[in-house]
Every structure is written in C-alpha cells, then in structure tokens.
C-alpha cells in the first residue's frame, strides 16, 4: 500500500481549536490510545536502508508495520507500507510480505526495541471534493530509555481521491489554527533520541533528469527540489545561530524564483502572481538577515586596523533583530500558507488552464528542447553588455542575470559534457564572486548608515570598501573577458 499523508506541527495550547473546528463537527469521530515499539539492529541497519519497523498495540491487537522512508516535501509524505496483524509483542518474521524482503538488511533477524511512541489519537473522516481524508490529532511522546520528546501534531491521510485535497483541508484548518509543516516522521524523531546529531545546514544538491523528462515534469521537479532545500534548513535557522542556515534558505528562494523566471514563456505569471508576492516576502525577510551576516563576515579582515568594539556591538544587535524577524516569519501562518499554496499549485497544474495549444505542446516536449533554447538565448543576451559603460545599478542587474543563468545551467547540469561544464562553472563562479563584492559594498554603505557610527569609523569603512571595489573591478574585467571569449554553452538536445 502507498501511504500519502500531510504532517503538521501543532502547539499544545491549540488542541481545543482542532477539536472544535467547523470542518470536523459533522464528521465521524474515533478515539484510541496507540503504543508502538520501534525496532532496529544495534548499528541501525534499518535506518541505513531507509526503512522503519514497528509493532503497534491497539487494545488487544498487535499490528506489525514495515515502512520505507519514501519522500517528504511540503509536509506531504509518500511511502510504501506493509501491515499485518500478529499474535505477540515480538517481530513475526513469517508475516513479512515477499515484496518487502528486498528492503531488509541481511541481519534483520537481530533487530531489537530501540524506542517507543505513546499517544492519544482522535480521528475524523471527512470528504472534500470527493476525496476521503482522515484527520488525526496526535498528543503524546516519543521516548527511549534516556529521554523523550513530545508529540503534538495533525496528520491528514488520503484514503481515496486527490492529493490536492490534502492541501485544501490543511488550508481550511490553517485559517483558524496556527501550525507549521512537518517533514520528519515520528520514527525520525525517535532515532534523533538514540543518536543525537548537531543541527546542520543543507546545500541544494543536484537534480537528475533524463532524455524522456518533459519540460513540464522538469519544472515541477525543480520547484519541489527548491522547496525541499528551503525546508531542510528551517531547523538550523530556528534553533541555531549558524549563519549558513539563512544563507541556504536564501539560496533556495533565489533558485526557486529563478526556476519560475526560467519558465516564464511556458508558465504564465498570472497563474502564480499572488504566490510570487508571498515568496518575495519570504526572500526579503531572509535578505535583511543575510545582509547583516555578510557585513559582519566582510569586516573581519579589517579588525586589526580599526577599533571594532562599537561596530561589533551595534552589528550584533542588528543581526539579532533580523534573526528574530526570520524566526517569527518561519513560525507564522503566512509562511505556512505560502508553502501549502505552492505545493497545491504544483499538484493542480493550473497554469495549463486557457494555455494555447502550441504552449501546451512545448510543455509536453522533452525538457532538453526547452532548456537548450532558453539558456543559449539568455547567454547570448548578456554577452552584448559593454561593462565599461555600466553603473552600479546596471552591474547589479548584470549580476542577477548571470546568477539566473547559472541556476538554470545547474538545474540541467547532467545534460552538459563534464569536460565543458566544469571550466564554464569556474568562470561563472569568478564573475559571481566579483560582482557579488560590488553588491556587498553597495549594501554595506546603506547598512553602515543605520549603525550611527562615529564619523572616523564610518569614513574608514567607506574608504576600505571603495578600495576593495577598485581591486575587484580589475579582476572582474579579466573574468568577463574570459567569459565572453568562451563559446556559448549548449548540449545536444
């Protein structure tokens, strides 16, 4: 069986809001206590194989369940699941279905209990747009022999119908109940108790396509991938001060917006106009925090030459204020609604509505046709720029165009020959770095105005940035010449 469910994290003080929500008042209701024992080998070989194994106790019943990790993005968890009733409290290896055996490690018979979950579940069965959805309210805890973590969540499981209506149900609930999207399963939380790991940031990773992927399929996959990149870094931003978390979330948003921009000839802007405004709002909140972080990093080399105590104190205050706003944003209903709406939009494919036949055909053609055409056209366009005549605003625009091209090429990197793409990416990286410093200097001057520094400190910093800009300008001219002399990057479609 393929299990499809949407997981949402709930504050305990909002539990009564769920129970009293109008959507659930006329639905059939059930309540039960669930106690589950999760098993693995001493070395966690099941986890390594991306599967979970548990025995759930429901009154006198014992249900043995094997699940694959599947995928979890936008809160939607899709995974293979096998369930069997057994007679005891220990694993019954004879009851494991044949089609589940390939997922199991060779030493599966050495599994032992590693953690448990115990929670009260109240369920309601509802019907939305001919889709049957089970809404479960879970309150309890995950624990092992040493510690525990609370469970407070809503699970929306699709029993029949369309995944779109899982998001529709979540959006209806969100109007009255604040919650956030959860991409971690109860099993993942249990494993985090057994082997605690420090929070870390996550980079985007690569996207894989093949020659049969259509332009539309590639678009959907790109946006899901960017959304996954964004959400993977939420925890480190919420619970840690490592600046790389905000950096990666900002990159995820820029990649996502670049993906939308890349497809603007096929995916009409009007189909996501409101969504785009909300995504830009998220990006703008992250940008403020990122700007202060970059300023702090860039000023580190000059500490030996300038009294920094006043600057460091004021800068730290600004960073702290910016991070408070980022965390408030991530916990807000507005942020959650944006991610739910984006996920729903990807599933609905509403951009196809009223689209001319020729554009529908382009969406259904191989992605290589579309990607090659749009990326070669954009590369040719920016090569016409005379950089000696560009002012700071135009240089900033050029940097944005280069980054959009770079994101696009990285989306489809597997289509390019390795011996060509590597030197090309190196050249692009130099351009981005050098133009990036011009932008950093422009932003820094605006930020320094907000710090109300002593005049001598402010003048010193402004002069230092001006000198650095002169150095980077010479480097940029060399990198730009290397770029325009290279042939336009293309692949065999």
C-alpha positions in Angstrom: 0.0 0.0 0.0 1.2 3.5 -0.8 0.6 5.8 2.2 0.1 9.6 1.5 -0.2 11.9 4.4 0.4 15.6 5.3 2.0 16.2 8.7 1.5 19.4 10.6 3.1 20.5 13.9 0.6 21.9 16.5 1.1 23.9 19.6 -0.5 22.1 22.6 -2.5 25.2 23.5 -4.3 25.0 20.2 -5.5 21.4 20.6 -9.1 22.5 21.5 -9.2 24.7 18.3 -8.8 21.5 16.3 -11.5 19.6 18.2 -13.9 22.5 17.8 -13.2 23.3 14.2 -16.3 23.5 11.9 -14.7 21.2 9.3 -14.8 18.4 11.8 -18.1 18.9 13.6 -20.2 16.8 11.3 -17.5 14.1 10.7 -17.4 10.6 12.2 -15.1 10.6 15.1 -13.0 7.9 16.8 -10.5 8.0 19.7 -7.9 5.5 20.8 -4.6 5.1 22.7 -1.7 4.0 20.5 1.5 2.4 21.8 4.2 1.4 19.3 7.6 -0.2 19.7 10.2 0.5 17.0 12.9 -2.0 16.2 16.3 -1.9 14.6 19.7 -3.5 14.8 22.4 -2.2 17.2 24.0 -0.4 14.3 20.7 0.9 12.9 20.9 -1.0 9.7 17.2 -0.5 9.0 17.7 3.2 9.2 20.6 2.9 6.9 18.3 1.1 4.4 15.7 3.9 4.8 13.0 1.7 6.3 11.2 1.6 9.6 9.8 -1.4 11.5 7.3 -1.2 14.4 4.7 -3.2 16.3 1.7 -1.1 17.3 -0.5 -2.0 20.3 -4.2 -1.1 19.9 -6.1 -2.7 22.8 -5.5 -6.4 22.2 -4.4 -6.1 18.6 -0.8 -6.2 17.6 -0.1 -4.7 14.1 3.4 -5.2 12.6 4.3 -2.5 10.1 7.2 -2.0 7.7 7.6 1.4 6.0 10.0 2.8 3.5 11.3 6.3 4.1 9.7 7.4 0.9 9.8 11.2 0.3 8.7 14.1 2.4 8.4 17.6 1.0 5.9 20.4 1.6 4.7 18.2 4.5 3.5 15.5 2.1 4.9 12.1 3.0 4.6 9.4 0.3 5.9 5.9 1.2 5.4 2.2 0.7 3.8 0.5 3.7 3.1 -3.1 4.7 0.9 -4.0 7.7 0.0 -7.4 9.2 -1.8 -8.5 12.4 0.4 -10.7 14.6 -0.3 -12.6 17.8 2.6 -11.5 20.0 4.7 -8.5 21.1 7.9 -9.6 19.2 8.5 -9.5 15.5 6.9 -12.2 13.4 9.3 -12.7 10.5 6.9 -15.2 8.8 4.4 -12.4 8.3 6.7 -10.1 6.3 5.4 -9.9 2.7 7.6 -11.2 -0.1 7.7 -7.8 -1.9 9.1 -6.2 1.3 12.0 -8.5 1.6 14.3 -6.7 -0.8 14.3 -3.7 1.6 15.6 -5.7 4.5 19.3 -6.0 5.6 20.9 -9.4 5.9 21.0 -9.2 9.7 17.3 -8.3 10.0 16.6 -11.1 12.5 18.9 -9.3 15.1 16.6 -6.4 15.5 15.6 -5.2 19.0 13.4 -2.5 20.6 15.1 1.0 20.4 12.4 3.5 21.2 8.6 3.8 21.7 5.8 6.2 20.9 2.7 6.6 23.1 0.0 9.0 22.2 -3.8 9.6 22.1 -5.2 9.8 18.6 -8.5 11.3 17.8 -9.6 10.8 14.1 -12.2 12.3 11.9 -13.2 11.1 8.5 -14.1 13.9 6.1 -15.0 14.3 2.4 -13.6 17.2 0.4 -14.2 17.5 -3.3 -14.9 13.7 -3.5 -11.6 12.9 -1.6 -11.9 10.9 1.6 -9.4 12.2 4.2 -8.6 11.0 7.7 -7.6 13.8 10.0 -5.8 12.6 13.1 -4.9 14.6 16.2 -2.0 13.0 18.0 -0.9 14.0 21.5 1.8 12.1 23.4 5.5 11.4 23.4 8.4 9.6 21.7 10.9 8.1 24.2 13.8 5.8 24.7 15.5 4.6 27.9 17.1 8.0 28.5 14.9 10.8 27.2 11.7 11.8 25.5 10.2 14.3 23.1 6.6 15.5 23.0 4.2 14.6 20.1 1.7 17.3 19.1 0.7 17.1 15.5 -2.1 16.8 13.0 -1.9 14.1 10.3 -4.0 14.3 7.2 -4.1 10.9 5.4 -5.5 10.4 2.0 -7.9 7.4 1.9 -9.1 8.0 -1.6 -9.1 10.8 -4.1 -6.6 13.5 -5.0 -3.5 14.7 -3.0 -4.6 18.2 -3.9 -7.4 18.0 -1.3 -5.0 17.2 1.5 -3.6 20.7 1.0 -7.1 22.1 0.6 -8.1 20.6 4.0 -4.9 21.9 5.6 -5.6 25.4 4.3 -9.1 25.3 5.7 -7.7 24.4 9.1 -4.9 27.0 8.9 -7.5 29.8 8.7 -8.3 29.2 12.4 -5.4 27.1 13.8 -1.7 28.1 13.7 0.6 25.2 12.8 3.7 24.6 10.8 4.6 22.0 8.3 6.5 18.9 9.5 8.7 16.8 7.2 10.0 14.5 9.9 8.2 11.3 10.8 7.7 10.1 14.4 10.3 7.4 13.6 12.8 10.1 12.6 12.2 11.9 15.9 12.8 8.6 17.8 16.1 8.0 16.0 17.2 11.5 16.9 16.9 10.5 20.6 19.0 7.4 20.0 21.7 9.1 18.0 21.5 12.9 18.6 23.1 14.8 15.8 24.0 18.5 15.8 21.9 20.7 13.6 23.4 21.4 10.2 22.7 23.3 7.1 21.9 21.6 3.8 23.0 22.5 0.3 20.8 22.1 -2.7 22.4 19.0 -4.2 21.9 18.1 -7.9 18.7 17.5 -9.8 18.6 14.5 -12.1 16.6 14.3 -15.3 16.8 12.1 -18.4 16.0 12.5 -22.1 12.4 11.4 -21.5 11.6 14.1 -19.0 9.2 16.6 -20.4 9.6 20.4 -19.9 6.7 20.4 -17.5 7.9 17.5 -15.5 11.3 19.2 -15.1 9.6 22.4 -14.0 7.6 20.7 -11.3 10.6 18.7 -10.1 12.8 21.9 -10.0 10.3 23.8 -7.8 9.8 20.8 -5.5 13.5 20.5 -5.2 13.9 24.1 -4.2 11.1 23.8 -1.7 12.8 20.8 -0.1 16.1 22.8 0.0 14.3 25.6 1.8 12.5 23.5 4.4 15.6 21.4 5.1 17.3 24.5 6.6 14.4 25.6 8.8 15.5 23.9 11.9 19.1 25.3 11.9 17.7 28.8 11.5 15.1 28.3 14.2 17.3 26.7 16.8 20.9 27.7 15.9 22.9 30.9 15.1 25.0 29.4 12.3 24.7 31.9 9.5 24.9 29.2 6.8 21.3 28.3 7.5 19.9 31.7 6.5 22.3 31.7 3.5 21.0 28.3 2.3 17.3 29.3 2.8 18.0 32.5 0.8 19.7 30.4 -1.9 16.7 28.1 -2.0 14.3 31.0 -2.5 16.5 32.6 -5.2 16.8 29.3 -7.0 13.0 28.8 -6.8 12.3 32.3 -8.1 14.9 31.7 -10.9 13.1 28.5 -11.8 9.8 30.4 -12.2 11.6 33.0 -14.2 13.3 30.4 -16.4 9.8 29.0 -17.4 8.1 32.4 -17.9 7.5 31.7 -21.6 5.6 28.5 -20.7 4.2 29.1 -17.2 2.1 32.3 -17.2 2.9 34.7 -14.4 -0.8 35.3 -13.7 -1.1 31.7 -12.6 1.2 32.4 -9.6 1.1 36.2 -9.2 0.0 36.1 -5.6 2.3 33.2 -4.8 5.2 35.1 -6.2 4.4 38.1 -4.0 4.5 35.8 -0.9 7.7 34.1 -2.0 9.3 37.5 -2.4 8.1 38.5 1.1 10.0 35.4 2.5 13.0 36.3 0.4 13.0 39.9 1.6 12.9 38.9 5.3 15.8 36.4 4.8 17.7 39.1 2.8 17.9 41.5 5.7 19.4 38.9 8.0 21.8 37.7 5.2 22.9 41.3 4.5 23.9 41.9 8.2 25.7 38.5 8.2 27.7 39.3 5.1 28.7 42.7 6.5 29.9 41.0 9.7 32.0 38.5 7.7 33.4 41.1 5.3 34.6 43.3 8.2 36.5 40.6 10.0 39.8 41.2 8.0 40.0 44.8 9.0 39.6 44.3 12.8 43.4 44.8 13.3 43.3 48.3 11.7 40.1 49.7 13.2 38.5 49.9 16.6 35.7 47.5 16.3 34.0 47.4 19.7 31.4 49.9 19.0 30.8 48.4 15.5 30.6 44.8 16.7 28.1 45.7 19.5 25.8 47.6 17.1 26.2 45.0 14.4 25.4 42.1 16.7 22.2 43.9 17.8 21.1 44.3 14.2 21.8 40.7 13.4 19.9 39.6 16.5 16.9 41.7 15.5 17.0 40.4 11.9 17.1 36.8 13.1 14.1 37.4 15.5 12.1 38.5 12.4 13.2 35.5 10.4 12.1 33.1 13.1 8.8 34.9 13.6 8.3 34.6 9.8 9.1 30.8 9.8 6.5 30.2 12.6 3.9 32.4 11.0 0.6 31.2 9.4 1.5 33.3 6.4 4.7 31.3 5.8 2.9 28.0 6.2 0.1 29.1 4.0 2.6 30.1 1.2 4.2 26.7 1.3 0.9 24.9 1.3 -0.4 27.0 -1.6 2.8 26.5 -3.6 2.5 22.7 -3.1 -1.2 22.7 -4.1 -0.4 24.8 -7.2 2.3 22.3 -8.3 -0.2 19.4 -8.0 -3.1 21.3 -9.7 -1.0 22.4 -12.7 -3.4 25.3 -13.1 -1.0 27.0 -15.5 -2.4 24.7 -18.2 -5.8 26.4 -18.0 -6.5 28.5 -21.1 -3.0 27.9 -22.4 -2.7 27.9 -26.2 -2.1 24.5 -27.9 1.4 25.5 -29.0 2.5 26.2 -25.4 0.8 23.0 -24.2 2.9 21.2 -26.8 6.1 22.9 -25.6 5.3 21.7 -22.0 4.9 18.2 -23.2 8.1 18.2 -25.4 11.4 16.9 -24.0 13.0 19.2 -21.5 16.2 19.2 -23.5 14.5 21.2 -26.3 13.2 23.9 -23.9 16.3 24.1 -21.7 18.8 24.4 -24.6 16.8 27.1 -26.3 16.1 29.4 -23.2 19.6 29.1 -21.8 21.5 29.7 -25.0 19.3 32.7 -25.7 20.0 34.2 -22.2 23.7 33.6 -22.5 23.8 35.4 -25.9 21.9 38.3 -24.5 24.2 39.2 -21.6 27.3 38.9 -23.8 26.2 42.1 -25.6 26.8 44.1 -22.5 29.6 46.7 -22.6 30.7 46.5 -19.0 32.8 49.7 -19.2 29.5 51.7 -19.5 27.6 50.1 -16.7 26.8 52.0 -13.5 26.4 50.3 -10.1 22.7 49.6 -10.6 23.4 48.1 -14.1 26.2 45.9 -12.6 23.8 44.7 -10.0 21.3 43.8 -12.7 24.0 42.0 -14.7 24.9 40.0 -11.6 21.3 38.9 -11.2 21.1 37.9 -14.9 24.4 35.9 -14.5 23.0 34.1 -11.4 19.8 33.2 -13.1 21.7 31.7 -16.0 24.0 29.9 -13.5 21.0 28.4 -11.6 19.4 27.4 -14.9 22.6 25.6 -16.0 22.9 23.9 -12.7 19.3 22.7 -12.9 20.2 20.8 -16.1 23.8 20.2 -15.4 23.6 16.4 -16.3 22.9 17.3 -19.9 26.2 19.0 -20.4 29.5 17.2 -21.1 31.7 17.2 -17.9 34.8 18.5 -19.7 32.9 21.6 -20.8 30.7 22.3 -17.8 33.5 22.3 -15.2 35.6 25.2 -16.7 32.4 27.1 -17.6 31.2 26.9 -14.0 34.6 28.0 -12.7 34.4 31.1 -14.9 30.8 31.9 -13.9 31.8 31.5 -10.2 34.6 34.1 -10.6 32.1 36.5 -12.2 29.5 35.9 -9.4 32.1 36.5 -6.7 33.5 39.7 -8.1 30.1 41.2 -9.0 29.0 40.0 -5.6 31.5 42.1 -3.8 30.3 45.2 -5.7 26.8 44.4 -4.4 28.1 43.8 -0.9 29.8 47.2 -0.9 26.7 48.9 -2.1 24.6 47.2 0.6 27.3 47.8 3.2 27.2 51.6 2.7 23.4 51.5 3.3 23.8 49.3 6.4 26.5 51.5 7.9 24.2 54.5 7.7 21.8 52.6 10.1 24.5 51.9 12.7 25.1 55.6 13.6 28.9 55.1 13.9 31.4 57.7 14.9 32.4 59.7 11.8 36.1 58.5 11.7 34.9 54.8 11.9 32.4 55.3 9.2 34.8 57.1 6.9 37.4 54.4 7.4 35.0 51.7 6.4 33.6 53.6 3.4 37.2 54.1 2.2 38.1 50.5 2.7 35.1 49.3 0.7 35.9 51.8 -2.1 39.5 50.5 -2.3 38.3 46.8 -2.4 35.9 47.7 -5.2 38.8 49.0 -7.3 40.7 45.8 -6.8 37.7 43.6 -7.7 36.9 45.7 -10.7 40.2 44.7 -12.3 39.6 41.1 -11.5 36.0 41.4 -12.9 37.3 42.8 -16.2 39.6 39.8 -16.7 36.9 37.3 -15.7 34.4 39.0 -18.0 36.8 38.7 -21.0 37.4 35.0 -20.2 33.6 34.5 -20.2 32.8 36.3 -23.5 35.6 34.5 -25.3 34.2 31.1 -24.4 31.6 29.6 -26.8 28.0 29.7 -25.7 27.3 26.6 -23.5 24.9 24.2 -25.1 24.2 20.5 -25.2 23.0 18.0 -27.8 19.2 18.0 -27.4 
